[in-house]
Amino acid sequence: MAKEGFTNGYALIIGVGDDLPDTIKDAQKVHETIIDPERASYPADQVVLLLEKEATKDKVLAGIQLLKNKIQEDNTSQATVLVYYSGHGGLDRNAPDSPFYFLTNGYDTSDYAGTCLEGQVFSQELSALPAQKLIILLDCCYAGQVKAKAGREDEEDEPKSFDLQQDNQKMVNILDQGAGRVIIASSTADQVSYIGDKGLSIFTEVLTEALSGKNTDKAEAHVSFSDLWGHIGKEVSKRAQGLYQQPQDPVINAQDVTFFYLCQNQLEEVVEVPKVFILNDPADNGFLEDLDKQLAGMARRGKISKWNANQIVAGSSISGTLDRELQEAQIVVLLVSADYLASDRCYDIQEKAINLGKRILPVIIRHCLYEDDDYINDHAKLPQQNGTLTPVSAWEDKDSAMAQIAGHVRALAKELKS
């Protein structure tokens, strides 16, 4: 169930593409996770996505400016900004000190300065964002070359860098101090970032798990920065070794880092006993009773729990009870008839169930023009008789129709518990 959106969250997500098409998939996955109300829950209009031709040097700089303008327009002092980059990292070895560059879309290695984004410039532009918290996530080869703050003259002020081999407790102590800017890189300065077994880079695979609440207590409302680093720090190296027998150790560059929340914690719990909410018009209570009997065995054995509006206790708030029971349900069964389609209450609850992302099972119980309801028309498949959707009322053996429906409920419940 989605909680309120992470309204102070802003993001810039870059997938360079070019000769690395997998970077597009990585960036799209991060974007999908970031704006998903059932995951990180950032408002979609506060997230800038730059893919392939939109990820040139100039357009990346313009994207940063766009994000800056949005934060200023919102007039917030609590902005948390997440920046994700998936692409090449390269050193211009023909230049003094071999500066690090982000090889943005359309890059030319004979002209790093003209076609690529220098790491120090990128860092300086991001540091100028009016953000209370800024976390930069880099998924590229040799990503560990980047520093959290560029242009420092005093060597003692150089931000601390850590990799997976260093003491974890020392890392936690650093993360719990100060207010700051953080960079997490997918690998150390001399390592490659690998592709995982799910079609994403290992780093992005682990990152999106963390942004979805992995490594947090399910009771926690938010994912903290420490939760994120804890999962990345443990999993990236382990998966690279398992798949390639090669090292890939993520690193963190931190400047006065403190504990802070990064996004919502929306990790779905494994449902022990899925709850089935049955929605019908009172004119169809006879069909409700028939389905209720078919589900009784599953409920008795603890495979599901079930609820319908006839269970509302006299004196209770009808709308409040319906909303509460719907929020708690995992499966919603719609018993569709002409009376159902004419009911404002049924329509309102159906819309709420859709918006909550519930598993919805529309069932046609009596002949009606269900095709006029776009959602029901797109999703109604039951009951099937000889391969054709046939209303329950048209079946000679109505018990067989209801048993088929109950079987689909059982399959959904089993899927939820797996």
C-alpha positions, 0 to 999 in steps of 0.5 A: 500500500502506498504511503504519502509521496516523498514530496521533498525528493528531487532527482536527475537520472542520466542514461548515456546510451551510445555504445552502452545500450544497457545504460538506458535500461539501467536509467529507466529502471531507476526512474521507474523505481524513483517515481513509483508510488509503491516504491521510492515515491518521488513526485514525477514532476520533480524528476528529470530523466535524460536518456541517450540523445537527451544525455549530451554534455550540454543537455546534462548541464541544462538538466541540472539547471532545470532541477535547480529552477524547480527546487527554487520555484517550490521554495523548499529548504528541505530538498533531498536531491538524488542524481544517478548517472549510468555511462562511461567514465574515462581519463584523458591521459593526454592532458596534464593530471589525466582528468576524469570525464563523464563520456556523455552521449556523442562523446569523442575521445579525441576531444574530451573537453569539447564533448564530455563532462569533466568530473570536477565541473559536474561536481561543482554544478551539482554542489550548487543545487539548493539542496539540504541533502545531495546524493550522487550515484555513479554507475560507470567504469573507473567511477571511483576517480570522482571526488565529492567536492572539487577544487580543494586547496587544503589537502586535510579537507579532502573528503574521506573515501572508503571501499568495501575492504575498510572497517564498517563501523568507521564508515557508520561513524562518518555517515552519522556526522555533519550535514552533507554531500555524498557520492557513491560510485559503483566501483573503485578507481581501477575496477570495471562495473559489471552487468548482473544476471537480470539485464541490469548492471549489478550496481543498479540492480542492488540500488533499486532494491535498496530504494524499494526498502531492502535492508530496512525494517518493514515497520520503518516509514522511510529508507535512510541513506545508511540503509542504502549504503548498507545494502549496496556495500554488502551486495555489489561485491558479493554478486560480482564475485559470484558471477564473474569471480572478479572484484567490484567494490563500491566506494563512498566519498562523503563530506560531513555526512549525516543520517538522512532519509532518502525516500519512502520505504514501500517494500511489500511484505510477504502476505501471510494470509491474503485478504479478499474484499468482495464488492457487489451490489445488494441485488446480487447478494445471492451470488455473493453467498455462493462465492462465499461458500466456495471460499469457505474452505480456504478461509477455514484453513488460513489460506485467505481471509474474506470480507464483504459489505454485509459484515459491516456492524450496525452503527459503524461508519459505512464509508469509513469501514469500507475504506479501511477494509479496502486498504487492508485487502490484497485481492478485490473481487468485483461481482459485475452486473447491471446493478453493480454498474448502476451503483455509485458506491461500487464505482467509487470503491472500484476506482479506489482499488485501482488507485491503490494498486490492488489485485482486482478480479472482475467477474461477470455474474449477470448479463450487462453492458460491462464493455462500457466500463473501460477497466472491467472491459479490459480485465474481465476474463471470468467465468470462462465456458468453452473458452468464452466469457459467460456470465454466471447466471447463464451457466446451467451448473452455476456451482462450476462457474463459482468454483472456477472463480474461487480457483482464480482467487486461490491462485492469486493468494498463492502468488501473494504468499510466494 
